[in-house]
Amino acid sequence: MADESHQVEQDEIEQLLRQAQEGMAAAGPPPSAAAPPAPAAAPPAAAKPKPAAASTDNSISQDDIELLLRKAEMALASVDEPVNMMPAGIQTFKFNEFAGAPPTAEAATLELMRDVQLDLTIELGRTHMHLEEILKLRQGTVVPLDKLAGDPADIYVNGRLIARGEVLVLNDNFCVRVAELIVGESACA
């Protein structure tokens, strides 16, 4: 990089540009015999920007403007350049080719499903109630459902209807005996 004498701070650049705009507005159009711009290779060593605090008048030299323009062009050009130098010990990441695993020849068993958690819901029936009716619920209140006695109960797994069955009592516990398995499109009910 260039030494510190050629470094221009952002505040200085903004102030120099403001002064240039004010100077151009006050001076009018530039003379036609202006000096041709220097090549954009590197800033000359003699062209140092004037410190912003030392400037007492509103004029800015052509050298300062050219220096700022060259620095801006170099900054823009450096954005498009690929980064070739990497710090020591750092490499670019390379993706491996991923391939699918071949299918196993073993038969699928229920052992594969051993630790899969499922939410099983048995629905005896449904009802619609207003908020005031829910607030009136007390111990012993009877809530009528939309199904008749003897109608099959719906069995849902993870919110999907998979079967219907009849409710039984076995050893003082409620049970459901599966009477019908629901497959295909009718399971989305």
LOKOLGU-622564 format. One record per residue (C-alpha): residue in one letter; x, y negated, z. Coordinates in nm, 2 decimals. Layout:
 aa     px     py     pz
  A      X      Y      Z
...
//
This chain:
 aa     px     py     pz
  M   0.00   0.00   0.00
  A   0.10  -0.36  -0.03
  D   0.27  -0.54   0.27
  E   0.06  -0.75   0.51
  S   0.14  -1.08   0.32
  H  -0.08  -0.96   0.03
  Q  -0.37  -0.84   0.24
  V  -0.68  -1.06   0.22
  E  -0.95  -1.02   0.48
  Q  -1.32  -1.00   0.39
  D  -1.39  -1.34   0.56
  E  -1.12  -1.51   0.36
  I  -1.25  -1.36   0.03
  E  -1.61  -1.48   0.11
  Q  -1.49  -1.83   0.20
  L  -1.27  -1.86  -0.11
  L  -1.56  -1.75  -0.33
  R  -1.79  -2.00  -0.17
  Q  -1.53  -2.28  -0.22
  A  -1.49  -2.17  -0.58
  Q  -1.86  -2.19  -0.65
  E  -1.88  -2.53  -0.48
  G  -1.58  -2.65  -0.68
  M  -1.72  -2.53  -1.01
  A  -2.06  -2.69  -0.94
  A  -1.89  -3.02  -0.86
  A  -1.63  -3.02  -1.14
  G  -1.87  -2.91  -1.42
  P  -1.76  -2.69  -1.71
  P  -1.40  -2.57  -1.71
  P  -1.16  -2.72  -1.97
  S  -1.12  -2.52  -2.29
  A  -0.74  -2.52  -2.26
  A  -0.74  -2.30  -1.95
  A  -0.45  -2.07  -1.89
  P  -0.51  -1.71  -2.01
  P  -0.57  -1.46  -1.72
  A  -0.27  -1.25  -1.61
  P  -0.28  -0.88  -1.67
  A  -0.46  -0.68  -1.40
  A  -0.17  -0.45  -1.32
  A  -0.04  -0.59  -0.99
  P  -0.07  -0.92  -0.82
  P   0.24  -1.14  -0.85
  A   0.45  -1.19  -0.54
  A   0.43  -1.57  -0.56
  A   0.05  -1.58  -0.57
  K  -0.04  -1.58  -0.20
  P  -0.39  -1.69  -0.10
  K  -0.41  -2.01   0.10
  P  -0.53  -1.95   0.46
  A  -0.89  -2.05   0.50
  A  -0.82  -2.27   0.81
  A  -0.54  -2.47   0.64
  S  -0.76  -2.57   0.35
  T  -0.89  -2.92   0.40
  D  -1.03  -2.99   0.05
  N  -1.30  -2.80  -0.13
  S  -1.09  -2.72  -0.44
  I  -0.94  -2.37  -0.49
  S  -0.65  -2.29  -0.71
  Q  -0.68  -2.08  -1.02
  D  -0.42  -1.84  -0.88
  D  -0.64  -1.77  -0.58
  I  -0.93  -1.69  -0.79
  E  -0.73  -1.46  -1.02
  L  -0.58  -1.28  -0.72
  L  -0.93  -1.22  -0.58
  L  -1.05  -1.09  -0.91
  R  -0.76  -0.86  -0.95
  K  -0.81  -0.72  -0.60
  A  -1.18  -0.67  -0.67
  E  -1.10  -0.49  -1.00
  M  -0.85  -0.26  -0.83
  A  -1.09  -0.18  -0.55
  L  -1.36  -0.09  -0.81
  A  -1.12   0.12  -1.01
  S  -1.01   0.31  -0.70
  V  -1.37   0.42  -0.63
  D  -1.39   0.61  -0.96
  E  -1.05   0.78  -0.92
  P  -1.05   1.14  -0.80
  V  -0.87   1.20  -0.47
  N  -0.57   1.42  -0.54
  M  -0.38   1.39  -0.21
  M  -0.51   1.59   0.08
  P  -0.37   1.56   0.43
  A  -0.13   1.84   0.53
  G  -0.30   2.16   0.63
  I  -0.64   2.08   0.46
  Q  -0.77   2.25   0.16
  T  -1.08   2.22  -0.05
  F  -1.35   2.46   0.03
  K  -1.41   2.74  -0.23
  F  -1.74   2.92  -0.24
  N  -1.72   3.30  -0.26
  E  -1.94   3.48  -0.50
  F  -2.24   3.62  -0.31
  A  -2.39   3.95  -0.42
  G  -2.70   4.13  -0.29
  A  -2.65   4.44  -0.08
  P  -2.75   4.77  -0.24
  P  -3.07   4.92  -0.10
  T  -3.03   5.19   0.16
  A  -3.11   5.54   0.08
  E  -3.26   5.60   0.42
  A  -3.64   5.61   0.46
  A  -3.79   5.32   0.64
  T  -3.92   5.43   0.99
  L  -4.12   5.26   1.26
  E  -3.79   5.22   1.44
  L  -3.73   4.91   1.22
  M  -4.04   4.75   1.37
  R  -3.95   4.82   1.73
  D  -3.86   4.47   1.84
  V  -4.09   4.27   1.61
  Q  -4.34   4.08   1.82
  L  -4.70   4.06   1.70
  D  -4.99   3.87   1.84
  L  -5.29   4.10   1.85
  T  -5.63   3.94   1.90
  I  -5.97   4.12   1.94
  E  -6.26   3.90   1.87
  L  -6.60   4.00   2.01
  G  -6.78   3.70   1.85
  R  -6.78   3.33   1.81
  T  -6.99   3.04   1.92
  H  -7.01   2.66   1.87
  M  -7.07   2.44   2.17
  H  -7.09   2.07   2.23
  L  -6.86   1.91   2.49
  E  -7.15   1.85   2.73
  E  -7.23   2.22   2.72
  I  -6.87   2.32   2.80
  L  -6.87   2.08   3.09
  K  -7.18   2.25   3.23
  L  -7.01   2.59   3.23
  R  -7.01   2.75   3.58
  Q  -6.94   3.09   3.72
  G  -7.21   3.33   3.60
  T  -7.31   3.12   3.29
  V  -7.39   3.34   2.99
  V  -7.24   3.23   2.66
  P  -7.42   3.37   2.36
  L  -7.20   3.49   2.06
  D  -7.29   3.51   1.69
  K  -7.26   3.89   1.68
  L  -7.52   4.14   1.79
  A  -7.46   4.42   2.04
  G  -7.31   4.71   1.86
  D  -7.16   4.50   1.58
  P  -6.79   4.58   1.52
  A  -6.52   4.36   1.68
  D  -6.27   4.20   1.46
  I  -5.90   4.28   1.51
  Y  -5.65   4.01   1.41
  V  -5.27   4.05   1.39
  N  -5.09   3.71   1.38
  G  -5.41   3.54   1.28
  R  -5.49   3.78   0.99
  L  -5.79   4.01   1.00
  I  -5.66   4.37   0.96
  A  -5.93   4.59   1.10
  R  -6.28   4.62   1.26
  G  -6.37   4.85   1.54
  E  -6.62   4.93   1.82
  V  -6.57   4.83   2.18
  L  -6.55   5.12   2.43
  V  -6.49   5.15   2.80
  L  -6.23   5.41   2.90
  N  -6.12   5.45   3.26
  D  -6.27   5.12   3.35
  N  -6.07   4.94   3.08
  F  -6.21   4.79   2.76
  C  -6.08   4.95   2.44
  V  -6.14   4.92   2.07
  R  -6.17   5.22   1.84
  V  -6.06   5.12   1.49
  A  -6.35   5.21   1.25
  E  -6.24   5.02   0.94
  L  -5.91   4.89   0.80
  I  -5.92   4.57   0.60
  V  -5.70   4.56   0.30
  G  -5.63   4.30   0.02
  E  -5.84   3.99  -0.04
  S  -6.11   4.06   0.22
  A  -5.84   4.04   0.50
  C  -5.82   3.66   0.45
  A  -6.17   3.61   0.61
//
